[in-house]
Amino acid sequence: MRKYVLGLLFFILFIPAELEARKYDIKGQVLSHYGEYLNSAELKLINSYGINIASTKADRKGRFKFKRIYIGEYTLRSFHSTEGL
């Protein structure tokens, strides 16, 4: 019985931490082809099935961050009102 309780405790305590560890932050900076910051650029993270996973806007220095993203392959799409796609 003790063996089963220890196994259950291991599962409860360590498996959720392992699953949580597979989420990552993605951050970067959006610049124009002239090297200028693109503030308020809209960014979308698209998965391999074409589904929008997350969206955000760049700050005044073009910086952006997607939080707690699962590991995988994604396409990053951006749009800015003066620069276009």
C-alpha positions as CSV (number, residue, x, y, z in Angstrom):
1,M,0.0,0.0,0.0
2,R,2.8,2.4,0.9
3,K,4.4,1.8,-2.5
4,Y,1.1,2.9,-4.3
5,V,0.8,6.0,-2.1
6,L,4.4,7.1,-2.9
7,G,3.7,6.5,-6.6
8,L,0.6,8.6,-6.5
9,L,2.4,11.4,-4.6
10,F,5.1,11.4,-7.3
11,F,2.5,11.7,-10.0
12,I,0.6,14.5,-8.2
13,L,3.7,16.5,-7.4
14,F,6.0,16.1,-10.3
15,I,4.0,15.4,-13.5
16,P,2.1,18.7,-13.5
17,A,5.5,20.6,-13.0
18,E,6.9,18.7,-16.0
19,L,3.9,19.6,-18.2
20,E,4.0,23.2,-17.1
21,A,7.7,23.3,-18.0
22,R,6.9,22.8,-21.6
23,K,5.4,26.3,-22.0
24,Y,7.7,29.1,-23.2
25,D,7.7,32.8,-23.7
26,I,8.4,34.2,-27.2
27,K,9.6,37.7,-27.4
28,G,11.2,39.9,-30.0
29,Q,11.2,43.3,-31.6
30,V,9.5,44.5,-34.8
31,L,11.5,46.9,-37.0
32,S,10.9,48.4,-40.4
33,H,13.2,47.7,-43.3
34,Y,14.9,51.1,-42.4
35,G,15.6,49.8,-38.9
36,E,12.9,52.0,-37.2
37,Y,10.7,50.7,-34.4
38,L,7.2,49.6,-35.5
39,N,5.1,50.6,-32.5
40,S,1.6,49.3,-32.3
41,A,2.4,46.5,-34.8
42,E,-0.2,43.7,-34.5
43,L,1.3,40.2,-34.2
44,K,-0.4,36.8,-34.4
45,L,1.0,33.4,-33.6
46,I,-0.4,30.8,-36.0
47,N,0.0,27.0,-35.4
48,S,0.6,24.4,-38.1
49,Y,-3.2,24.0,-38.6
50,G,-3.6,27.7,-39.4
51,I,-5.3,28.5,-36.1
52,N,-4.5,31.7,-34.3
53,I,-3.0,30.7,-31.0
54,A,-2.2,34.1,-29.5
55,S,-2.2,37.8,-30.5
56,T,-0.5,40.9,-29.2
57,K,0.6,44.4,-30.1
58,A,4.1,45.8,-30.0
59,D,5.0,48.6,-27.6
60,R,6.5,52.0,-28.5
61,K,9.9,50.4,-29.1
62,G,8.5,47.6,-31.3
63,R,8.9,45.0,-28.5
64,F,6.4,42.1,-28.1
65,K,5.9,39.0,-26.0
66,F,3.8,35.9,-26.2
67,K,3.5,34.2,-22.8
68,R,3.2,30.6,-21.9
69,I,3.2,29.1,-25.4
70,Y,3.4,25.3,-25.8
71,I,6.4,23.9,-27.6
72,G,5.7,23.4,-31.4
73,E,6.0,25.0,-34.8
74,Y,4.4,28.3,-35.4
75,T,4.2,31.1,-37.9
76,L,4.5,34.7,-36.7
77,R,2.4,37.2,-38.7
78,S,2.7,40.9,-38.3
79,F,0.8,43.9,-39.6
80,H,1.5,47.6,-39.2
81,S,-0.8,50.4,-40.5
82,T,2.0,52.2,-42.4
83,E,4.3,49.3,-43.3
84,G,1.6,46.7,-44.2
85,L,2.3,43.0,-43.8
